[in-house]
Amino acid sequence: MCDPADSSQLKAWLFSQVDLDLCRTRANRVARKYISSIQKRNKETAEDNGNSGKSPVDDPLIEFFARDFAKKKNAFLEEEEGPMQTEELNDYLIPSEEALLVSFYTSKLPSLIGPQAQLPRLRRESKIPATAALLMKRFYLSNSVMVHDPKTIMVSAAFLASKVEDAMTDVRYLEEGTNKLQSPVTTAEIIPAEVILLSGINFELLCFHPYKVILAITEDLRTYLKSEKGRSLVQFSNGSDRPIIGQDLKPMHDTAESILKDVIVSDISLLYTPGQIGLAALMVANEKQKGKENIPQIDLMGYLSHRFEDADISRMRSLLQEIGAQLLELKDGKHGCALHKVDMQKLKGINKKLKKCRIWGIKEKKKKKRKNASGEEGADSKRAKLS
């Protein structure tokens, strides 16, 4: 895996927590202004034509993600507006409500596509839902759920991720998979949403994940811990000094991979590099093996200092501890992970509020047929039917 610092990963996919919040605030503000202009236009049309004043939006706004984020951020700060008024709080979703909704739909991706997919035909490697989750999270850093249906974007992200990761699936299977999840999305909705998704992420598709990091480090540990230097880094709870074997590292590896199930649907993938996340996951997994019989405790920081002699170990330790603490908090539903402890009542309230302010899902009403005085359809209507 290449170093993210030398790739588009650093510029396109990594943020600070402040920047994430800033992006979501800006996306929410842009959406509010856009919806307000549509509502004003519809109201004027309704007054002229005497209709309901609510009509479908043919070409919804798609905010392209800014590559030059620093300039975008400075421009955003310069035009900083005051707090939302009470009527705005009631009429529109706020950024935190949008983020919760996006997190909820992102958490459904592993059930749609991946190793745990409910539909057997959609079972793929773990990196597929991981890529889909990153694409979706990234899209909603510049766009709003009030403008684009998160359920449809979720399915289109799964479809796009299957192509990006060279594990193509038939779009009809995805439609069938949404039926299994009792949240149907049709093929006719998925295809246009994929184009919208591509535009919203500025066609930046290359994603990196921690899976290879965990595998590579585990494989290197198997060899290194048998060396003279490596043996001093291993301890068994029963005091045994036997040489380490490959199977000894399996519990740590499997626990680290299980931690990534929460990581991929959270914001952590947007905050740290895959290498940092993979190392932190291994350290947390290693701690969880403490006291277990015949399972070794490994001095991972000692291993890193031996293998990467030029690295700033104290800084690395501090960073890995910071990430590790956040990984442990994912089980509490923090950091955008909606796999655990989701407040469903709050979510229902957000959905109820969304129905009032969204601009998607509005269908064009068909005009009623004119009838003559006797209550029968006119002759023109009958001729139309016969033809």
BAFI-651029 format. One record per residue (C-alpha): x, y, z. Coordinates in steps of 0.001 Angstrom, whole numbers, plus 524288, in hexadecimal, padded with zeros to 5 digits. Layout:
<atoms>
{{X; Y; Z}}
...
</atoms>
This chain:
<atoms>
{{80000; 80000; 80000}}
{{80561; 80D5C; 7FC7F}}
{{807C3; 817E9; 8067C}}
{{7FB7C; 82091; 80702}}
{{80451; 82C87; 8081E}}
{{808F3; 829CC; 7FA35}}
{{7FB5F; 8273E; 7F4CF}}
{{7EE55; 82E0D; 7F311}}
{{7EA17; 827CE; 7FFF6}}
{{7EF5A; 832C0; 80887}}
{{7E921; 83DC1; 800C2}}
{{7DC52; 83748; 7FD02}}
{{7D8D4; 82E52; 80840}}
{{7DF28; 832B7; 81510}}
{{7DA2B; 83D82; 81DDE}}
{{7DAF0; 842A3; 82BAE}}
{{7CEB5; 841CF; 8341B}}
{{7CD54; 8509E; 832E6}}
{{7CDB7; 84F99; 8240C}}
{{7C394; 844B4; 823F5}}
{{7BA46; 84CF4; 82C13}}
{{7BD11; 858AA; 82376}}
{{7BA11; 85126; 816FA}}
{{7AD36; 84C1A; 81C75}}
{{7A94D; 85996; 8212D}}
{{7AC23; 85F66; 813DA}}
{{7A4B2; 8548A; 80CBC}}
{{7990E; 856CF; 8159F}}
{{7996C; 86585; 81353}}
{{79A4F; 8642F; 80485}}
{{78EDC; 85A9C; 804A5}}
{{7867A; 863B2; 80CFB}}
{{788BB; 86F0F; 803BE}}
{{785E5; 86672; 7F7F3}}
{{77959; 860B1; 7FDA3}}
{{774DE; 86E20; 801FC}}
{{77656; 87330; 7F408}}
{{76E99; 86790; 7EEC5}}
{{763D0; 86995; 7F8C4}}
{{762FC; 877F6; 7F50F}}
{{7622D; 87482; 7E69A}}
{{757BA; 86A2A; 7E904}}
{{74FDA; 873B2; 7F128}}
{{7500A; 87DC0; 7E637}}
{{74C37; 8733C; 7DC59}}
{{7412D; 86EB5; 7E533}}
{{73BCB; 87C78; 7E640}}
{{73BF9; 87DD1; 7D775}}
{{7364F; 8706E; 7D427}}
{{72E5A; 86D26; 7E03C}}
{{73539; 86029; 7E2F0}}
{{73AA7; 85A45; 7EF7B}}
{{747A8; 86154; 7EE5B}}
{{75019; 85526; 7EFC8}}
{{755E2; 84F05; 7E38C}}
{{760F3; 8457D; 7E05D}}
{{76EA5; 84ADA; 7DE4C}}
{{773FC; 845F9; 7D14B}}
{{78251; 849BA; 7D33F}}
{{785BA; 84A27; 7E1D3}}
{{791B8; 8518E; 7E632}}
{{79E38; 84969; 7E6A1}}
{{7A944; 84F9A; 7EE30}}
{{7B677; 84B98; 7E8B7}}
{{7C073; 848D2; 7F32F}}
{{7CB1E; 85327; 7F317}}
{{7D8B6; 84DD8; 7F099}}
{{7DEFF; 85A27; 7F5EA}}
{{7D8D2; 85894; 80330}}
{{7E10F; 862F4; 80A0F}}
{{7DC2E; 86DC6; 80121}}
{{7CE4D; 868BF; 80216}}
{{7CF3E; 868AB; 810E1}}
{{7D46F; 876A0; 8116E}}
{{7C9B3; 87B6B; 80868}}
{{7BFBA; 8746F; 810D6}}
{{7C4D2; 87A9C; 81D57}}
{{7C454; 8881F; 81737}}
{{7B5DB; 886A5; 81433}}
{{7B2B7; 880B8; 82183}}
{{7A480; 88309; 824E4}}
{{79E15; 88411; 8322C}}
{{7970F; 87903; 83945}}
{{78AEF; 87333; 832FB}}
{{77E39; 879EA; 8366F}}
{{77375; 87279; 83DB6}}
{{76B1C; 87138; 8316F}}
{{776D7; 86BB5; 829FF}}
{{77956; 861C0; 834C8}}
{{76B52; 85D36; 83345}}
{{76AD3; 85DAC; 82470}}
{{777E3; 85763; 820D8}}
{{780F5; 84CCD; 825DE}}
{{78D09; 851AD; 82CFE}}
{{79AAA; 84C2E; 829D0}}
{{79AEA; 842C3; 83568}}
{{78DAD; 83D24; 83170}}
{{79257; 83B46; 82386}}
{{79ECD; 834B3; 8285D}}
{{796EC; 82B2C; 830B3}}
{{78E48; 82795; 82538}}
{{79A07; 82578; 81C47}}
{{7A091; 81D0B; 826BC}}
{{79446; 814D3; 82814}}
{{79366; 811EC; 8198A}}
{{7A217; 80F9D; 818A1}}
{{7A0D4; 8054E; 82345}}
{{7977F; 7FDA2; 81A7B}}
{{7A1B1; 7FBCC; 80FC5}}
{{7A7FC; 7EF68; 81588}}
{{79A75; 7E90A; 81586}}
{{7987D; 7ECBE; 80755}}
{{7A5D7; 7E922; 801AF}}
{{7B1CB; 7E286; 80783}}
{{7B4D1; 7D636; 80F68}}
{{7A84A; 7D78B; 8178C}}
{{79F1E; 7DB51; 80C71}}
{{7916A; 7D5DF; 80E27}}
{{79093; 7D260; 7FFBD}}
{{79AC3; 7C7B2; 7FCD3}}
{{79D3F; 7CD29; 7EF1B}}
{{7A214; 7D9E1; 7F53A}}
{{7AC35; 7D3B6; 7FE29}}
{{7B942; 7D9FF; 7FB47}}
{{7C61A; 7DD48; 80221}}
{{7C5FB; 7E68B; 80DBD}}
{{7CC34; 7F15F; 805BB}}
{{7BFC0; 7F2EB; 7FD80}}
{{7B6EF; 7F813; 8087E}}
{{7C2BC; 7FFB1; 80DA8}}
{{7C44A; 806C3; 800A8}}
{{7B594; 808D3; 7FF81}}
{{7B533; 80ECE; 80D28}}
{{7C068; 81820; 80A01}}
{{7B9F6; 81C4D; 7FD42}}
{{7AD26; 81F01; 8041C}}
{{7B324; 8263C; 80FB3}}
{{7BB53; 82E62; 80668}}
{{7AF8C; 831D4; 7FDEC}}
{{7A814; 8372B; 8098E}}
{{7B362; 83FEA; 80D90}}
{{7AF69; 848C9; 8025D}}
{{7A125; 844FF; 80052}}
{{794F2; 843C8; 80895}}
{{78B04; 83914; 80B82}}
{{780A1; 8438A; 8097C}}
{{78488; 84433; 7FB22}}
{{788E5; 8361B; 7F881}}
{{7822E; 829DC; 7FDBC}}
{{78C11; 82306; 806C7}}
{{785FF; 815AE; 8047C}}
{{787C5; 816B1; 7F5BD}}
{{7957A; 81C5D; 7F711}}
{{798EF; 81111; 8003C}}
{{7952A; 806E4; 7F5FB}}
{{79BF4; 80E46; 7EAFB}}
{{7A836; 80EE9; 7F399}}
{{7A7C7; 80012; 7F4DF}}
{{7A655; 7FEBB; 7E617}}
{{7B175; 80832; 7E35B}}
{{7BA46; 801DF; 7ED9B}}
{{7B881; 7F48D; 7E732}}
{{7BDEF; 7FA5E; 7DA9D}}
{{7C8E6; 801F7; 7E120}}
{{7CDA9; 7F5D3; 7E853}}
{{7CC64; 7ED20; 7DC41}}
{{7C17D; 7E4DB; 7E22D}}
{{7B67F; 7E8D8; 7D90B}}
{{7A8A4; 7E4CB; 7DC61}}
{{79C14; 7E564; 7D4A3}}
{{7940B; 7F153; 7D86B}}
{{787F5; 7E89E; 7D8DB}}
{{78DE8; 7E114; 7E42E}}
{{78F38; 7EDD8; 7EB95}}
{{780E9; 7F0A2; 7E92C}}
{{77DD2; 7E30B; 7EE5A}}
{{786E3; 7E57A; 7F9F3}}
{{77F8C; 7F1D3; 7FDBD}}
{{772FD; 7E9EF; 7FDB3}}
{{77964; 7E093; 80759}}
{{77C8F; 7EC4B; 80FFF}}
{{76E4D; 7F0A3; 80E9A}}
{{772E9; 7FD92; 808E3}}
{{77057; 7FBEB; 7FA4B}}
{{7781D; 803E8; 7F08E}}
{{775C7; 80165; 7E21A}}
{{77FB4; 8002A; 7D728}}
{{779A1; 80C4F; 7D105}}
{{77D88; 813D4; 7DD4B}}
{{78B1B; 80DDE; 7DF38}}
{{790D9; 81142; 7D1D9}}
{{78E25; 82004; 7D211}}
{{79265; 820A1; 7E05B}}
{{79F89; 81AA6; 7DCA1}}
{{7A20B; 82602; 7D350}}
{{79E61; 82FAF; 7DE10}}
{{7A774; 828BB; 7E79B}}
{{7B2CE; 8292D; 7DE06}}
{{7B0E3; 837A7; 7DBF2}}
{{7AFAF; 83A7A; 7EA78}}
{{7BCB5; 83401; 7EDC0}}
{{7C367; 83AB8; 7E248}}
{{7C60F; 82D79; 7DBBE}}
{{7D07A; 82A39; 7E5F7}}
{{7CECC; 81BA7; 7E7CE}}
{{7DB82; 81616; 7ED12}}
{{7D972; 8119D; 7FB21}}
{{7E2D9; 80B1E; 804B4}}
{{7DEF1; 80286; 8102D}}
{{7E5F2; 7FCC2; 81C22}}
{{7E3A3; 7EE62; 81894}}
{{7F095; 7ECBC; 81176}}
{{7F7C4; 7F3C6; 81C67}}
{{7F2DF; 7EA09; 82687}}
{{7F640; 7DE7C; 81DD2}}
{{803CE; 7E3B7; 81A38}}
{{807AE; 7E6B9; 82855}}
{{8029B; 7D996; 82D31}}
{{80A72; 7D27C; 822C5}}
{{816B1; 7DA3F; 825FC}}
{{814DC; 7D7A2; 8348E}}
{{81452; 7C8EE; 83203}}
{{82218; 7C98E; 82C91}}
{{827F8; 7D449; 834ED}}
{{8238A; 7CED6; 84225}}
{{82B43; 7C26B; 83F73}}
{{837E1; 7CA26; 83E13}}
{{84139; 7CCCF; 84958}}
{{83C77; 7DADC; 84B08}}
{{82E47; 7D71A; 84919}}
{{82DBF; 7CCAA; 853BF}}
{{82F8A; 7D6F8; 85E55}}
{{822F2; 7DD9D; 859EA}}
{{81A33; 7D1ED; 85CE3}}
{{81443; 7CDE3; 869EC}}
{{80ABB; 7C31F; 86D6F}}
{{80179; 7C46F; 8790D}}
{{805E8; 7B73C; 87E6A}}
{{8144E; 7BB25; 87DD0}}
{{81765; 7B1DC; 872A1}}
{{8236A; 7B500; 86A8A}}
{{81FEC; 7AC74; 85EEF}}
{{8227A; 7B1C8; 85149}}
{{816E8; 7B87A; 84AFA}}
{{80F7D; 7B1AE; 83FFC}}
{{806CB; 7B761; 83569}}
{{7F9F5; 7B39A; 83BD7}}
{{7FD96; 7BB58; 8480D}}
{{7FAFE; 7C7FF; 840A8}}
{{7EDC1; 7C403; 83B2F}}
{{7E5A0; 7C8E6; 846E5}}
{{7EBF7; 7D64D; 84611}}
{{7EA48; 7D6E6; 83741}}
{{7DBF3; 7D29C; 837C8}}
{{7D8B1; 7DC11; 842CF}}
{{7DEF7; 7E747; 83B3A}}
{{7D6F0; 7E3D3; 82F3C}}
{{7CA75; 7E387; 83763}}
{{7CDAC; 7F14F; 83C34}}
{{7CE5D; 7F5BD; 82DFD}}
{{7C00A; 7F1ED; 82C2D}}
{{7BCBE; 7FDB8; 83485}}
{{7C7A0; 8062C; 82F07}}
{{7C368; 80578; 820CB}}
{{7B5EB; 80B32; 8237A}}
{{7BB18; 815D2; 82C92}}
{{7C1EA; 822E7; 82A70}}
{{7CEFF; 81D5D; 82ED9}}
{{7D25D; 81971; 820D3}}
{{7D1BA; 827E7; 81D43}}
{{7DA32; 82C37; 828B5}}
{{7E60F; 8231E; 82840}}
{{7EDF9; 81BA5; 81E34}}
{{7EB79; 80D0D; 81C28}}
{{7F90B; 80A0C; 821BF}}
{{7F627; 81175; 82E3F}}
{{7E8C0; 80B27; 82FB9}}
{{7EE1B; 7FD7B; 82D12}}
{{7F8FC; 7FEFD; 83726}}
{{7EFA2; 80483; 84151}}
{{7E5FE; 7F95C; 83EDE}}
{{7F0E6; 7EF6A; 84101}}
{{7F500; 7F61A; 84DA3}}
{{7E6FF; 7F5FB; 852C6}}
{{7E57E; 7E7C5; 84E8C}}
{{7F261; 7E448; 85529}}
{{7EDB1; 7EA77; 861F0}}
{{7E14C; 7E269; 86145}}
{{7E968; 7D5D5; 86158}}
{{7EF31; 7D8E9; 86EB9}}
{{7EDFC; 7CDDC; 8787F}}
{{7E930; 7C3EC; 86E74}}
{{7F01A; 7B6EC; 86FA0}}
{{7F9C7; 7B32B; 864F6}}
{{7F798; 7C00C; 85DDB}}
{{803BA; 7C8C9; 85D97}}
{{80486; 7D6F9; 86193}}
{{80CE1; 7DE54; 857CB}}
{{81440; 7EAFB; 85A19}}
{{80F98; 7F171; 84D82}}
{{81633; 7FE78; 85064}}
{{822F6; 7F720; 8526D}}
{{820B7; 7F052; 84571}}
{{81E6B; 7FD62; 83EA4}}
{{82AA2; 80378; 8449C}}
{{832C1; 7F7D6; 83FD6}}
{{82CE2; 7F763; 83239}}
{{82C11; 80610; 82FE1}}
{{8380E; 80B97; 83684}}
{{836A4; 8191C; 83054}}
{{8288C; 81ACC; 834FD}}
{{824A9; 82432; 83FD8}}
{{82007; 8198E; 84934}}
{{81B1A; 822A0; 853EF}}
{{812A8; 82A17; 84A33}}
{{80E27; 81D56; 8442C}}
{{80A82; 817E7; 85188}}
{{80294; 82401; 854D3}}
{{7FB5C; 82391; 847CD}}
{{7F867; 814FD; 848AE}}
{{7F342; 81697; 85682}}
{{7EA6C; 8219C; 851D8}}
{{7E507; 81948; 846BA}}
{{7E3F1; 80D4F; 84F82}}
{{7DB99; 814DF; 85941}}
{{7D278; 818C6; 84E27}}
{{7D1B1; 80AC7; 8492E}}
{{7CD0A; 8065A; 85695}}
{{7C286; 810E6; 8566F}}
{{7BC7E; 80BCE; 849C8}}
{{7B4B0; 801CB; 851A5}}
{{7AE12; 80D61; 8583C}}
{{7A98E; 8128F; 84B1B}}
{{7B357; 81DB9; 84AE8}}
{{7BB2A; 82358; 83F7A}}
{{7B053; 8212B; 8359D}}
{{7AEF1; 81280; 837FD}}
{{7A083; 80F0D; 8376F}}
{{7A23F; 80065; 83967}}
{{7A05F; 801E2; 8481E}}
{{79767; 8093C; 85173}}
{{78FDF; 81100; 84755}}
{{78507; 8196B; 84D05}}
{{779F5; 8149E; 84452}}
{{7702E; 81E5C; 849F5}}
{{7793A; 82977; 84652}}
{{77B1D; 82389; 838D8}}
{{76C59; 82297; 836CF}}
{{76B1F; 830DD; 83A86}}
{{77595; 83493; 830A1}}
{{76ECD; 82CB9; 825F5}}
{{761EF; 8335F; 82921}}
{{76881; 84097; 82824}}
{{76F4C; 83C9F; 81B7B}}
{{76253; 8399D; 814D2}}
{{75E68; 847D6; 81670}}
{{76ABB; 84DEA; 810B8}}
{{77012; 8442A; 806C4}}
{{76ED4; 846EA; 7F841}}
{{77007; 838C2; 7F3C5}}
{{76518; 82EB3; 7F385}}
{{75AF9; 83850; 7EE5B}}
{{7533C; 83272; 7E321}}
{{74CC5; 839C9; 7D82B}}
{{73E0E; 83984; 7D9C5}}
{{73679; 8348F; 7CE04}}
{{72C0B; 83D8D; 7C88F}}
{{71E27; 838D9; 7CA66}}
{{7165B; 835AC; 7BE36}}
{{70BD8; 83F61; 7BAC2}}
{{6FDF4; 83A8F; 7BB08}}
{{6F225; 84004; 7B423}}
{{6E5A2; 84469; 7BAC9}}
{{6E023; 83688; 7BAF4}}
{{6EBEE; 831C9; 7C297}}
{{6F179; 829BC; 7B737}}
{{6FECB; 82B3A; 7B126}}
{{6FEF3; 833EA; 7A522}}
{{6FFA4; 82E98; 7975D}}
{{70DB0; 83336; 795D5}}
{{71187; 82AEE; 7A177}}
{{70AEE; 81ED5; 79BC7}}
{{711A7; 820BC; 78EB7}}
{{71EB0; 821C6; 795CD}}
{{71C32; 814C6; 79C89}}
{{7188A; 80DD8; 78FD8}}
{{724AD; 812DC; 788F8}}
</atoms>
